Amino acid sequence: MKRIKYLLPLFLVVVSLSGKKPDQVQYFHAPTFDAKHLENSFELVDFNDTIPNDTLFIVKNETGLIHSYFRNILTGVCIDGECRLLDITLHWTVTGRYLGFRLPQGEFLSKSEHEPFLKKDYERLHELLADPFSALGNYKIDELVPKVDENDVDGVTAATIPGVEDYIVEDAVYSTYTIWHIVHGNTRKLIENHTRENLQPSLLVEILDSKNNSDRVWGLENLPGELTRTTELEMKLFELIANEDPTISGKAIESISPAMLADEQKQLQLFSYFDNSSFSSQRKILNKLEKAPFLASTIEFRLAEKLSSLNGSMIKNVLDLFTIHQIKQVESEEIIAGLLDHENEFIARKAFQFLEKHPTDNKKIERQLRKHENRF
């Protein structure tokens, strides 16, 4: 180690004389959305952590939308009884997702025995920081390395506790832990709150249009109920119903408000996804239509036509929808009456219960009900 300590200043002198500077270490993931031009502003906030810094930088694009955030970190990381300054800038997307990090020119991160990070170590750190569900969130820093006898000659290189190796850079447990907790701690919560307070339709469209699914989920989960729904935003919400990810599809359906379904065309647009949706999403669509001010006659008839091909649980959902909106088409009533002869006792009973409570002047249906009244 003494040789390395003496060689490092010599290397810096050579670089200085040659007129070249060491490459700046920086790693970034794709942002939530691209921008042509970025401008920085800042706010003084209480991060409620041990970092002696109260400045959160807010990055906006050319139209004034929040694009990302960053924070300059200057703190000590103690390794083997000695502390080294951690000087790093951490970046988050507009949704609070880890975006990347940058070190000042000539700065580097250290491992045990103060070995500088190699390129593979920085790449590994970048990968680990992107995981918000890391096991590091379950530990305190003094729990990561087993306590050893201070007279043990191997004490400075003690292994980390079992199960944590997959979540740290090798021989850099303290640095990995410290940076991960800054990335996913109070700063992230403050960033998310700041974005929520500044949400507007155009920003939400950018978030929902992200190629990153966690960004999209964040946008759907944080959609303000009182927010004005622009045409562009509504189109994006409907578009996401067809997303292959069931989480995104389901949340997109849940984001459709009853006020939107006061428009018959929007009801039809929502229902257009029914046939190609999963069972779960189909139920969500029916639940949304229950909350609509009325049920479009076209949807009523199409659902009635599908009854014979649906399973018992879905038939119950459709009949519940029909009960709420009191169907009026004779064709729909007769299709439901046809279920009275269904071989599935559950389905036949549900049809009977529905028709028994549904007022009708259709004599044919009345005869069918009398025929089956002793059966149920």
Disulfide bonds with the S-S distance in Angstrom:
Cys78-Cys83 1.88
